[in-house]
Amino acid sequence: MLRTIWVAFLAIVVTVPLAGTGAVIAVFSSTARGIDWINRTWARILLRAAGVDLRTENIDVIERGRPYVLIANHYSWFDIPCLLAAIPQQPIRFVAKASLFKIPFFGWAIKRAGFIPIDRKNRRTAVQSFDLAAERIRRGNTIVIFPEEGRSRERTMRPFQRGAFLLALKSECPIVPLAIDGTYDVLNAKARRITPGRVTIRAGTPLITEGLTLRDKDGLLKASRAQIHAMLFGRPEDPDPAASAPPE
């Protein structure tokens, strides 16, 4: 419990000055390299305080300087700092829950830095968010999306939604599936305390979207999910109708 209190305290102490500096830089450019340095510094400080031993596998399939849509499973609040610390892309931005942008000061800072709020319960604003993400990609951003619409409360993955795959098709941007393995044990959605441990970020085989059509979105969804599941559990996923997204 002392570690949890320490990380919470440190998050406040570190976030305020770093977020403020990032917001000032973002006034001039939301893609400035300084923002990515600040984001990674923030992430690494929190991970070290939490006792997270971060490892990566196959990350070199992600070419520096090329934009991607990164698709990842979502277990924990620690998924974002782990990805920020592990992925070498610059700039890298997240499509994140709109509620994060309502946090005083912090929400304003991440919006200024180019992070993209999404409220999937509101179809109109969700479409606007993905249009903004497409514009970010055209400007050279790599975009990270958690297609489960929130943290999984079990080790199994929740259904994937199609928005991320429509975005990749619209921007003709390669998809890279990412498996975040270990954050469930560090701090899952039901836990109240942080448990130090190893987290491994595994990158799968990139999926090319250039030349594909919107009819290919379900195939991309299934291929991405299959890769992530295999990287997490070492076996194919059992057939389950709930693993596919509902109509949108």
Phi and psi restraints in degrees (value plus and minus 20) as a CYANA .aco file:
   2 LEU   PHI     -81.7   -41.7
   2 LEU   PSI     -58.6   -18.6
   3 ARG   PHI     -83.7   -43.7
   3 ARG   PSI     -60.6   -20.6
   4 THR   PHI     -82.1   -42.1
   4 THR   PSI     -64.3   -24.3
   5 ILE   PHI     -83.8   -43.8
   5 ILE   PSI     -61.9   -21.9
   6 TRP   PHI     -82.4   -42.4
   6 TRP   PSI     -65.0   -25.0
   7 VAL   PHI     -84.2   -44.2
   7 VAL   PSI     -61.6   -21.6
   8 ALA   PHI     -82.1   -42.1
   8 ALA   PSI     -64.2   -24.2
   9 PHE   PHI     -83.1   -43.1
   9 PHE   PSI     -65.5   -25.5
  10 LEU   PHI     -84.9   -44.9
  10 LEU   PSI     -56.4   -16.4
  11 ALA   PHI     -78.9   -38.9
  11 ALA   PSI     -59.7   -19.7
  12 ILE   PHI     -89.8   -49.8
  12 ILE   PSI     -67.6   -27.6
  13 VAL   PHI     -83.7   -43.7
  13 VAL   PSI     -59.5   -19.5
  14 VAL   PHI    -102.3   -62.3
  14 VAL   PSI     -59.7   -19.7
  15 THR   PHI     -84.9   -44.9
  15 THR   PSI     -62.6   -22.6
  16 VAL   PHI     -79.5   -39.5
  16 VAL   PSI     -74.4   -34.4
  17 PRO   PHI     -89.1   -49.1
  17 PRO   PSI     -58.0   -18.0
  18 LEU   PHI     -88.8   -48.8
  18 LEU   PSI     -62.8   -22.8
  19 ALA   PHI     -83.7   -43.7
  19 ALA   PSI     -58.7   -18.7
  20 GLY   PHI     -83.8   -43.8
  20 GLY   PSI     -63.2   -23.2
  21 THR   PHI     -83.9   -43.9
  21 THR   PSI     -63.0   -23.0
  22 GLY   PHI     -82.5   -42.5
  22 GLY   PSI     -58.8   -18.8
  23 ALA   PHI     -84.7   -44.7
  23 ALA   PSI     -58.6   -18.6
  24 VAL   PHI     -84.8   -44.8
  24 VAL   PSI     -64.2   -24.2
  25 ILE   PHI     -82.2   -42.2
  25 ILE   PSI     -59.7   -19.7
  26 ALA   PHI     -86.2   -46.2
  26 ALA   PSI     -41.4    -1.4
  27 VAL   PHI     -78.4   -38.4
  27 VAL   PSI     -54.5   -14.5
  28 PHE   PHI    -110.6   -70.6
  28 PHE   PSI     -55.5   -15.5
  29 SER   PHI    -184.1  -144.1
  29 SER   PSI     104.4   144.4
  30 SER   PHI     -98.2   -58.2
  30 SER   PSI     -26.1    13.9
  31 THR   PHI    -131.5   -91.5
  31 THR   PSI      -8.3    31.7
  32 ALA   PHI     -80.6   -40.6
  32 ALA   PSI     122.2   162.2
  33 ARG   PHI     -81.0   -41.0
  33 ARG   PSI     -49.6    -9.6
  34 GLY   PHI     -80.3   -40.3
  34 GLY   PSI     -52.0   -12.0
  35 ILE   PHI     -85.9   -45.9
  35 ILE   PSI     -62.8   -22.8
  36 ASP   PHI     -86.1   -46.1
  36 ASP   PSI     -56.4   -16.4
  37 TRP   PHI     -83.6   -43.6
  37 TRP   PSI     -62.5   -22.5
  38 ILE   PHI     -83.7   -43.7
  38 ILE   PSI     -65.2   -25.2
  39 ASN   PHI     -79.8   -39.8
  39 ASN   PSI     -63.9   -23.9
  40 ARG   PHI     -90.1   -50.1
  40 ARG   PSI     -57.5   -17.5
  41 THR   PHI     -82.4   -42.4
  41 THR   PSI     -66.6   -26.6
  42 TRP   PHI     -77.0   -37.0
  42 TRP   PSI     -66.8   -26.8
  43 ALA   PHI     -83.2   -43.2
  43 ALA   PSI     -65.5   -25.5
  44 ARG   PHI     -87.3   -47.3
  44 ARG   PSI     -55.4   -15.4
  45 ILE   PHI     -83.5   -43.5
  45 ILE   PSI     -66.0   -26.0
  46 LEU   PHI     -86.3   -46.3
  46 LEU   PSI     -60.0   -20.0
  47 LEU   PHI     -85.8   -45.8
  47 LEU   PSI     -60.7   -20.7
  48 ARG   PHI     -85.0   -45.0
  48 ARG   PSI     -62.7   -22.7
  49 ALA   PHI     -83.2   -43.2
  49 ALA   PSI     -54.6   -14.6
  50 ALA   PHI    -100.6   -60.6
  50 ALA   PSI     -28.1    11.9
  51 GLY   PHI      58.1    98.1
  51 GLY   PSI       8.0    48.0
  52 VAL   PHI    -106.1   -66.1
  52 VAL   PSI     103.5   143.5
  53 ASP   PHI    -115.0   -75.0
  53 ASP   PSI      78.8   118.8
  54 LEU   PHI    -109.6   -69.6
  54 LEU   PSI     107.3   147.3
  55 ARG   PHI    -144.7  -104.7
  55 ARG   PSI     139.5   179.5
  56 THR   PHI    -152.1  -112.1
  56 THR   PSI     132.7   172.7
  57 GLU   PHI    -157.8  -117.8
  57 GLU   PSI     108.5   148.5
  58 ASN   PHI      47.1    87.1
  58 ASN   PSI      -0.9    39.1
  59 ILE   PHI     -84.8   -44.8
  59 ILE   PSI     -42.2    -2.2
  60 ASP   PHI     -89.1   -49.1
  60 ASP   PSI     -24.5    15.5
  61 VAL   PHI     -91.1   -51.1
  61 VAL   PSI     -37.3     2.7
  62 ILE   PHI    -108.3   -68.3
  62 ILE   PSI      89.6   129.6
  63 GLU   PHI     -97.7   -57.7
  63 GLU   PSI     110.4   150.4
  64 ARG   PHI     -83.2   -43.2
  64 ARG   PSI     118.5   158.5
  65 GLY   PHI      65.6   105.6
  65 GLY   PSI     -21.6    18.4
  66 ARG   PHI    -131.4   -91.4
  66 ARG   PSI     111.3   151.3
  67 PRO   PHI     -94.1   -54.1
  67 PRO   PSI     125.9   165.9
  68 TYR   PHI    -158.0  -118.0
  68 TYR   PSI     142.7   182.7
  69 VAL   PHI    -125.2   -85.2
  69 VAL   PSI      94.6   134.6
  70 LEU   PHI    -117.7   -77.7
  70 LEU   PSI     104.0   144.0
  71 ILE   PHI    -128.8   -88.8
  71 ILE   PSI     102.4   142.4
  72 ALA   PHI    -153.7  -113.7
  72 ALA   PSI     131.4   171.4
  73 ASN   PHI     -92.1   -52.1
  73 ASN   PSI     144.5   184.5
  74 HIS   PHI    -158.6  -118.6
  74 HIS   PSI      86.8   126.8
  75 TYR   PHI    -127.3   -87.3
  75 TYR   PSI     -50.2   -10.2
  76 SER   PHI    -172.1  -132.1
  76 SER   PSI     140.6   180.6
  77 TRP   PHI     -81.9   -41.9
  77 TRP   PSI     -42.3    -2.3
  78 PHE   PHI     -99.1   -59.1
  78 PHE   PSI     -25.8    14.2
  79 ASP   PHI     -81.0   -41.0
  79 ASP   PSI     -62.3   -22.3
  80 ILE   PHI     -85.6   -45.6
  80 ILE   PSI     -72.3   -32.3
  81 PRO   PHI     -81.7   -41.7
  81 PRO   PSI     -52.9   -12.9
  82 CYS   PHI     -84.4   -44.4
  82 CYS   PSI     -63.2   -23.2
  83 LEU   PHI     -88.3   -48.3
  83 LEU   PSI     -61.0   -21.0
  84 LEU   PHI     -79.8   -39.8
  84 LEU   PSI     -59.8   -19.8
  85 ALA   PHI     -96.3   -56.3
  85 ALA   PSI     -46.7    -6.7
  86 ALA   PHI    -114.7   -74.7
  86 ALA   PSI     -51.8   -11.8
  87 ILE   PHI    -111.3   -71.3
  87 ILE   PSI     107.5   147.5
  88 PRO   PHI    -102.5   -62.5
  88 PRO   PSI     -20.4    19.6
  89 GLN   PHI     -87.4   -47.4
  89 GLN   PSI     126.8   166.8
  90 GLN   PHI    -160.9  -120.9
  90 GLN   PSI     106.2   146.2
  91 PRO   PHI    -101.5   -61.5
  91 PRO   PSI     132.9   172.9
  92 ILE   PHI    -146.1  -106.1
  92 ILE   PSI     108.6   148.6
  93 ARG   PHI    -151.9  -111.9
  93 ARG   PSI     137.1   177.1
  94 PHE   PHI    -132.9   -92.9
  94 PHE   PSI     124.9   164.9
  95 VAL   PHI    -109.4   -69.4
  95 VAL   PSI      95.3   135.3
  96 ALA   PHI    -146.6  -106.6
  96 ALA   PSI     139.4   179.4
  97 LYS   PHI     -75.9   -35.9
  97 LYS   PSI     117.7   157.7
  98 ALA   PHI     -80.0   -40.0
  98 ALA   PSI     -47.3    -7.3
  99 SER   PHI     -83.5   -43.5
  99 SER   PSI     -48.6    -8.6
 100 LEU   PHI     -84.9   -44.9
 100 LEU   PSI     -48.8    -8.8
 101 PHE   PHI    -100.1   -60.1
 101 PHE   PSI     -24.9    15.1
 102 LYS   PHI    -113.8   -73.8
 102 LYS   PSI     -25.7    14.3
 103 ILE   PHI     -90.3   -50.3
 103 ILE   PSI     106.0   146.0
 104 PRO   PHI     -72.3   -32.3
 104 PRO   PSI     115.3   155.3
 105 PHE   PHI      48.9    88.9
 105 PHE   PSI     -75.9   -35.9
 106 PHE   PHI     -79.6   -39.6
 106 PHE   PSI     -66.0   -26.0
 107 GLY   PHI     -81.3   -41.3
 107 GLY   PSI     -61.5   -21.5
 108 TRP   PHI     -84.1   -44.1
 108 TRP   PSI     -60.1   -20.1
 109 ALA   PHI     -86.2   -46.2
 109 ALA   PSI     -64.4   -24.4
 110 ILE   PHI     -92.2   -52.2
 110 ILE   PSI     -48.3    -8.3
 111 LYS   PHI     -88.7   -48.7
 111 LYS   PSI     -62.6   -22.6
 112 ARG   PHI     -83.4   -43.4
 112 ARG   PSI     -50.4   -10.4
 113 ALA   PHI     -99.3   -59.3
 113 ALA   PSI     -24.6    15.4
 114 GLY   PHI      82.3   122.3
 114 GLY   PSI     -15.4    24.6
 115 PHE   PHI     -90.7   -50.7
 115 PHE   PSI     132.0   172.0
 116 ILE   PHI    -136.2   -96.2
 116 ILE   PSI      96.3   136.3
 117 PRO   PHI     -97.4   -57.4
 117 PRO   PSI     124.6   164.6
 118 ILE   PHI    -161.0  -121.0
 118 ILE   PSI     115.1   155.1
 119 ASP   PHI    -138.5   -98.5
 119 ASP   PSI      76.3   116.3
 120 ARG   PHI     -88.5   -48.5
 120 ARG   PSI     -33.9     6.1
 121 LYS   PHI     -96.8   -56.8
 121 LYS   PSI     -36.4     3.6
 122 ASN   PHI    -131.8   -91.8
 122 ASN   PSI      82.4   122.4
 123 ARG   PHI     -80.5   -40.5
 123 ARG   PSI     -59.4   -19.4
 124 ARG   PHI     -84.1   -44.1
 124 ARG   PSI     -68.6   -28.6
 125 THR   PHI     -90.7   -50.7
 125 THR   PSI     -50.1   -10.1
 126 ALA   PHI     -84.2   -44.2
 126 ALA   PSI     -62.0   -22.0
 127 VAL   PHI     -82.2   -42.2
 127 VAL   PSI     -61.4   -21.4
 128 GLN   PHI     -82.4   -42.4
 128 GLN   PSI     -57.2   -17.2
 129 SER   PHI     -84.7   -44.7
 129 SER   PSI     -61.9   -21.9
 130 PHE   PHI     -92.3   -52.3
 130 PHE   PSI     -50.7   -10.7
 131 ASP   PHI     -84.0   -44.0
 131 ASP   PSI     -59.8   -19.8
 132 LEU   PHI     -86.2   -46.2
 132 LEU   PSI     -59.9   -19.9
 133 ALA   PHI     -82.5   -42.5
 133 ALA   PSI     -59.8   -19.8
 134 ALA   PHI     -82.3   -42.3
 134 ALA   PSI     -59.0   -19.0
 135 GLU   PHI     -85.6   -45.6
 135 GLU   PSI     -59.5   -19.5
 136 ARG   PHI     -81.0   -41.0
 136 ARG   PSI     -61.0   -21.0
 137 ILE   PHI     -84.0   -44.0
 137 ILE   PSI     -61.4   -21.4
 138 ARG   PHI     -82.7   -42.7
 138 ARG   PSI     -44.2    -4.2
 139 ARG   PHI    -110.4   -70.4
 139 ARG   PSI     -14.5    25.5
 140 GLY   PHI      79.4   119.4
 140 GLY   PSI     -13.4    26.6
 141 ASN   PHI     -97.8   -57.8
 141 ASN   PSI     123.2   163.2
 142 THR   PHI    -110.8   -70.8
 142 THR   PSI     112.8   152.8
 143 ILE   PHI    -132.6   -92.6
 143 ILE   PSI     111.6   151.6
 144 VAL   PHI    -124.5   -84.5
 144 VAL   PSI     112.0   152.0
 145 ILE   PHI    -153.8  -113.8
 145 ILE   PSI     116.7   156.7
 146 PHE   PHI    -119.6   -79.6
 146 PHE   PSI      83.2   123.2
 147 PRO   PHI     -95.3   -55.3
 147 PRO   PSI     -21.7    18.3
 148 GLU   PHI    -100.5   -60.5
 148 GLU   PSI     -25.2    14.8
 149 GLU   PHI      46.1    86.1
 149 GLU   PSI       8.9    48.9
 150 GLY   PHI     120.2   160.2
 150 GLY   PSI     150.9   190.9
 151 ARG   PHI     -91.4   -51.4
 151 ARG   PSI     116.4   156.4
 152 SER   PHI     -93.6   -53.6
 152 SER   PSI     115.5   155.5
 153 ARG   PHI    -110.1   -70.1
 153 ARG   PSI     -22.4    17.6
 154 GLU   PHI    -149.7  -109.7
 154 GLU   PSI     152.3   192.3
 155 ARG   PHI     -91.2   -51.2
 155 ARG   PSI     -44.9    -4.9
 156 THR   PHI     -91.2   -51.2
 156 THR   PSI     132.4   172.4
 157 MET   PHI    -103.6   -63.6
 157 MET   PSI     127.5   167.5
 158 ARG   PHI     -97.6   -57.6
 158 ARG   PSI     146.8   186.8
 159 PRO   PHI     -76.9   -36.9
 159 PRO   PSI     124.0   164.0
 160 PHE   PHI    -107.3   -67.3
 160 PHE   PSI     120.2   160.2
 161 GLN   PHI    -114.6   -74.6
 161 GLN   PSI     140.3   180.3
 162 ARG   PHI    -108.3   -68.3
 162 ARG   PSI     -31.5     8.5
 163 GLY   PHI     -75.1   -35.1
 163 GLY   PSI     -63.0   -23.0
 164 ALA   PHI     -81.7   -41.7
 164 ALA   PSI     -55.1   -15.1
 165 PHE   PHI     -99.0   -59.0
 165 PHE   PSI     -52.6   -12.6
 166 LEU   PHI     -85.1   -45.1
 166 LEU   PSI     -59.3   -19.3
 167 LEU   PHI     -80.9   -40.9
 167 LEU   PSI     -66.1   -26.1
 168 ALA   PHI     -83.0   -43.0
 168 ALA   PSI     -59.4   -19.4
 169 LEU   PHI     -87.8   -47.8
 169 LEU   PSI     -62.2   -22.2
 170 LYS   PHI     -83.4   -43.4
 170 LYS   PSI     -57.4   -17.4
 171 SER   PHI    -114.0   -74.0
 171 SER   PSI     -24.6    15.4
 172 GLU   PHI      33.3    73.3
 172 GLU   PSI      21.1    61.1
 173 CYS   PHI    -122.6   -82.6
 173 CYS   PSI     115.6   155.6
 174 PRO   PHI     -81.3   -41.3
 174 PRO   PSI     126.0   166.0
 175 ILE   PHI    -121.3   -81.3
 175 ILE   PSI     115.1   155.1
 176 VAL   PHI    -141.3  -101.3
 176 VAL   PSI      94.8   134.8
 177 PRO   PHI     -92.1   -52.1
 177 PRO   PSI     117.2   157.2
 178 LEU   PHI    -145.2  -105.2
 178 LEU   PSI     113.7   153.7
 179 ALA   PHI    -125.7   -85.7
 179 ALA   PSI     103.4   143.4
 180 ILE   PHI    -122.3   -82.3
 180 ILE   PSI      85.8   125.8
 181 ASP   PHI    -132.1   -92.1
 181 ASP   PSI      94.3   134.3
 182 GLY   PHI     106.6   146.6
 182 GLY   PSI     -43.3    -3.3
 183 THR   PHI     -90.0   -50.0
 183 THR   PSI     -42.5    -2.5
 184 TYR   PHI     -80.2   -40.2
 184 TYR   PSI     -58.7   -18.7
 185 ASP   PHI     -99.7   -59.7
 185 ASP   PSI     -46.3    -6.3
 186 VAL   PHI     -93.1   -53.1
 186 VAL   PSI     -69.6   -29.6
 187 LEU   PHI    -184.9  -144.9
 187 LEU   PSI      73.4   113.4
 188 ASN   PHI    -107.7   -67.7
 188 ASN   PSI     158.9   198.9
 189 ALA   PHI     -85.4   -45.4
 189 ALA   PSI     -39.8     0.2
 190 LYS   PHI    -120.9   -80.9
 190 LYS   PSI     -28.1    11.9
 191 ALA   PHI    -103.6   -63.6
 191 ALA   PSI     133.0   173.0
 192 ARG   PHI    -134.5   -94.5
 192 ARG   PSI     -24.5    15.5
 193 ARG   PHI    -158.6  -118.6
 193 ARG   PSI     133.0   173.0
 194 ILE   PHI    -105.3   -65.3
 194 ILE   PSI     116.0   156.0
 195 THR   PHI    -137.5   -97.5
 195 THR   PSI      96.7   136.7
 196 PRO   PHI     -77.8   -37.8
 196 PRO   PSI     128.7   168.7
 197 GLY   PHI     156.8   196.8
 197 GLY   PSI     157.9   197.9
 198 ARG   PHI    -108.6   -68.6
 198 ARG   PSI     117.0   157.0
 199 VAL   PHI    -143.1  -103.1
 199 VAL   PSI     111.1   151.1
 200 THR   PHI    -138.5   -98.5
 200 THR   PSI     107.6   147.6
 201 ILE   PHI    -120.7   -80.7
 201 ILE   PSI      97.8   137.8
 202 ARG   PHI    -131.8   -91.8
 202 ARG   PSI     111.5   151.5
 203 ALA   PHI    -119.9   -79.9
 203 ALA   PSI     116.9   156.9
 204 GLY   PHI    -112.1   -72.1
 204 GLY   PSI    -182.5  -142.5
 205 THR   PHI    -103.1   -63.1
 205 THR   PSI     105.8   145.8
 206 PRO   PHI     -78.3   -38.3
 206 PRO   PSI     122.3   162.3
 207 LEU   PHI    -128.9   -88.9
 207 LEU   PSI      99.8   139.8
 208 ILE   PHI    -101.3   -61.3
 208 ILE   PSI     113.1   153.1
 209 THR   PHI    -129.2   -89.2
 209 THR   PSI     -33.4     6.6
 210 GLU   PHI     -79.4   -39.4
 210 GLU   PSI     109.0   149.0
 211 GLY   PHI      68.0   108.0
 211 GLY   PSI     -26.3    13.7
 212 LEU   PHI    -106.7   -66.7
 212 LEU   PSI     147.2   187.2
 213 THR   PHI    -139.6   -99.6
 213 THR   PSI     154.3   194.3
 214 LEU   PHI     -80.7   -40.7
 214 LEU   PSI     -42.5    -2.5
 215 ARG   PHI     -87.6   -47.6
 215 ARG   PSI     -34.1     5.9
 216 ASP   PHI    -110.3   -70.3
 216 ASP   PSI     -18.9    21.1
 217 LYS   PHI     -82.1   -42.1
 217 LYS   PSI     -61.4   -21.4
 218 ASP   PHI     -88.2   -48.2
 218 ASP   PSI     -55.0   -15.0
 219 GLY   PHI     -84.8   -44.8
 219 GLY   PSI     -59.5   -19.5
 220 LEU   PHI     -87.1   -47.1
 220 LEU   PSI     -60.1   -20.1
 221 LEU   PHI     -79.5   -39.5
 221 LEU   PSI     -69.2   -29.2
 222 LYS   PHI     -86.1   -46.1
 222 LYS   PSI     -59.3   -19.3
 223 ALA   PHI     -86.8   -46.8
 223 ALA   PSI     -60.9   -20.9
 224 SER   PHI     -85.6   -45.6
 224 SER   PSI     -66.4   -26.4
 225 ARG   PHI     -81.9   -41.9
 225 ARG   PSI     -61.1   -21.1
 226 ALA   PHI     -82.3   -42.3
 226 ALA   PSI     -61.4   -21.4
 227 GLN   PHI     -84.8   -44.8
 227 GLN   PSI     -65.3   -25.3
 228 ILE   PHI     -83.5   -43.5
 228 ILE   PSI     -63.6   -23.6
 229 HIS   PHI     -82.2   -42.2
 229 HIS   PSI     -63.6   -23.6
 230 ALA   PHI     -84.1   -44.1
 230 ALA   PSI     -57.7   -17.7
 231 MET   PHI     -90.9   -50.9
 231 MET   PSI     -49.0    -9.0
 232 LEU   PHI    -100.7   -60.7
 232 LEU   PSI     -62.8   -22.8
 233 PHE   PHI    -136.7   -96.7
 233 PHE   PSI     -28.0    12.0
 234 GLY   PHI      54.3    94.3
 234 GLY   PSI      -1.7    38.3
 235 ARG   PHI    -176.9  -136.9
 235 ARG   PSI     140.7   180.7
 236 PRO   PHI     -85.7   -45.7
 236 PRO   PSI     133.7   173.7
 237 GLU   PHI     -96.6   -56.6
 237 GLU   PSI     119.3   159.3
 238 ASP   PHI     -84.4   -44.4
 238 ASP   PSI     119.7   159.7
 239 PRO   PHI     -76.7   -36.7
 239 PRO   PSI     111.2   151.2
 240 ASP   PHI    -173.9  -133.9
 240 ASP   PSI      95.2   135.2
 241 PRO   PHI     -75.5   -35.5
 241 PRO   PSI     -48.0    -8.0
 242 ALA   PHI     -91.6   -51.6
 242 ALA   PSI     -34.3     5.7
 243 ALA   PHI     -93.6   -53.6
 243 ALA   PSI     -35.6     4.4
 244 SER   PHI    -112.9   -72.9
 244 SER   PSI     128.3   168.3
 245 ALA   PHI     -90.8   -50.8
 245 ALA   PSI     127.3   167.3
 246 PRO   PHI     -91.1   -51.1
 246 PRO   PSI     142.0   182.0
 247 PRO   PHI     -77.7   -37.7
 247 PRO   PSI     123.5   163.5
